Amino acid sequence: MITAIRAGRAITVAPLAQRLTTLEAADLLDISRPTMIKLLDDGKLPFGQPSRHRRTTGMCLRPCAGDERESRHA
């Protein structure tokens, strides 16, 4: 985290159990909302749908965070 701050990158601090909208989750992963929805619909990330809208948690995003960034920069 210190390295990221020194490099001038944005840091987000949030509880891992916090429920996130698709837009919030996409912003945390630095991907587009449609890409986030595709990951959810393809079963690559778990989510709940308590009403009409999908929700996921920060804990569910952790395994995917590095993968998405690495695949774009490869």
C-alpha positions as a Markdown table, in Angstrom:
| # | Residue | x | y | z |
|---|---|---|---|---|
| 1 | Met | 0.0 | 0.0 | 0.0 |
| 2 | Ile | 2.8 | 2.4 | 0.8 |
| 3 | Thr | 4.4 | 1.7 | -2.6 |
| 4 | Ala | 1.1 | 2.5 | -4.3 |
| 5 | Ile | 0.8 | 5.8 | -2.4 |
| 6 | Arg | 4.3 | 6.8 | -3.2 |
| 7 | Ala | 3.6 | 6.1 | -6.9 |
| 8 | Gly | 0.6 | 8.4 | -6.7 |
| 9 | Arg | -2.0 | 5.7 | -7.2 |
| 10 | Ala | -5.4 | 6.0 | -5.6 |
| 11 | Ile | -6.1 | 3.8 | -2.5 |
| 12 | Thr | -9.5 | 2.7 | -1.4 |
| 13 | Val | -10.1 | 1.5 | 2.1 |
| 14 | Ala | -13.4 | -0.3 | 2.7 |
| 15 | Pro | -14.6 | -3.2 | 4.9 |
| 16 | Leu | -14.2 | -6.5 | 3.0 |
| 17 | Ala | -17.8 | -7.6 | 3.9 |
| 18 | Gln | -19.3 | -4.4 | 2.5 |
| 19 | Arg | -21.9 | -5.0 | -0.2 |
| 20 | Leu | -20.9 | -3.3 | -3.4 |
| 21 | Thr | -22.9 | -2.4 | -6.5 |
| 22 | Thr | -21.6 | -3.5 | -9.9 |
| 23 | Leu | -20.3 | 0.1 | -10.5 |
| 24 | Glu | -18.5 | 0.2 | -7.2 |
| 25 | Ala | -16.9 | -3.2 | -7.7 |
| 26 | Ala | -15.9 | -2.3 | -11.3 |
| 27 | Asp | -14.3 | 0.9 | -10.0 |
| 28 | Leu | -12.3 | -1.0 | -7.4 |
| 29 | Leu | -11.0 | -3.5 | -10.1 |
| 30 | Asp | -10.4 | -0.6 | -12.5 |
| 31 | Ile | -12.6 | -2.3 | -15.2 |
| 32 | Ser | -15.8 | -1.2 | -17.0 |
| 33 | Arg | -19.2 | -1.9 | -15.5 |
| 34 | Pro | -20.2 | -4.1 | -18.5 |
| 35 | Thr | -17.0 | -6.2 | -18.0 |
| 36 | Met | -17.9 | -6.5 | -14.3 |
| 37 | Ile | -21.4 | -7.8 | -15.1 |
| 38 | Lys | -19.9 | -10.3 | -17.6 |
| 39 | Leu | -17.6 | -11.6 | -14.8 |
| 40 | Leu | -20.6 | -12.0 | -12.5 |
| 41 | Asp | -22.8 | -13.6 | -15.1 |
| 42 | Asp | -20.1 | -16.0 | -16.3 |
| 43 | Gly | -19.7 | -17.2 | -12.7 |
| 44 | Lys | -16.2 | -16.0 | -12.3 |
| 45 | Leu | -17.2 | -13.9 | -9.2 |
| 46 | Pro | -19.9 | -14.8 | -6.7 |
| 47 | Phe | -22.8 | -12.3 | -6.2 |
| 48 | Gly | -26.2 | -12.0 | -4.6 |
| 49 | Gln | -29.3 | -10.4 | -6.1 |
| 50 | Pro | -31.4 | -9.4 | -3.1 |
| 51 | Ser | -33.6 | -7.3 | -5.4 |
| 52 | Arg | -33.3 | -6.4 | -9.0 |
| 53 | His | -29.7 | -5.4 | -8.7 |
| 54 | Arg | -26.5 | -7.6 | -8.3 |
| 55 | Arg | -24.3 | -7.1 | -5.3 |
| 56 | Thr | -20.9 | -8.5 | -4.4 |
| 57 | Thr | -18.5 | -8.0 | -1.6 |
| 58 | Gly | -14.9 | -6.7 | -1.4 |
| 59 | Met | -13.9 | -10.1 | -0.1 |
| 60 | Cys | -15.2 | -11.7 | -3.3 |
| 61 | Leu | -13.2 | -9.3 | -5.5 |
| 62 | Arg | -9.8 | -9.9 | -3.9 |
| 63 | Pro | -8.8 | -13.0 | -5.9 |
| 64 | Cys | -9.8 | -11.2 | -9.1 |
| 65 | Ala | -8.2 | -7.9 | -8.5 |
| 66 | Gly | -4.7 | -8.9 | -9.6 |
| 67 | Asp | -5.9 | -11.1 | -12.5 |
| 68 | Glu | -7.8 | -8.4 | -14.2 |
| 69 | Arg | -5.1 | -5.8 | -14.0 |
| 70 | Glu | -2.4 | -8.3 | -15.2 |
| 71 | Ser | -4.5 | -9.4 | -18.1 |
| 72 | Arg | -4.9 | -5.9 | -19.4 |
| 73 | His | -1.2 | -5.0 | -19.1 |
| 74 | Ala | 0.1 | -8.2 | -20.7 |
